[in-house]
Amino acid sequence: MTTTPRRRMRSASVALGVTTLMAASLTGCASSADYAAVCVDPQTELRVDDDQCDDDDEYHGGGGGGFFWYYLAANRTVPGLGSPVSGGTWNGSTLNGTVQRGGLPTTGGSTVKSSTTRGGFGGSTKGFSS
C-alpha cells in the first residue's frame, strides 16, 4: 500500500503578519531626527565634546559656567569640535518633532539630517520626542 505525503499548508495571515512586523521595524533605521543638539560652551559659542553636557542641561542665558545643548534643524551644517555654532537655538523646549542629543560627527561638515538616525533594527538613539 502506498501512502501519499501530507501537504503542509501555511496560513496567509501568518506570512502577512511577519511581513508587516519586519517592514515596521526596518523603517525605523532610515528615519532621521528633525533636530539634533551639540554640546556648546555658551561663553565662547564653540562646540565641545558631547560628554560635557547632561541630558537635561538647557541654557537660559546669563552668567555662570558650564556647557549646554545647542539645537540645530535638520537642514543645518554640523559644526566640528572647537568650531562656532550658528543658525540654531538654545531653547529645546520650543521645538516640535524628534530631537537627537549628541552623536553627531565630531569633525562636522555634513548636515544634521544626513548624520542622524533613530532606532530601528540594531540601532541606538539618544533622542527624544517633544
Secondary structure, 3 states (H helix, E strand, C coil): CCCCCCCCCCCHHHHHHHHHHHHHHHHHHHCCCCEEEEEEECCCCEECCHHHCCCCCCCCCCCCCCCEEEEEECCCECCCCCCECCCCECCHHHCCCEEEECCCCCCCCCEHHHHCCCCCCCCCCCEEEC
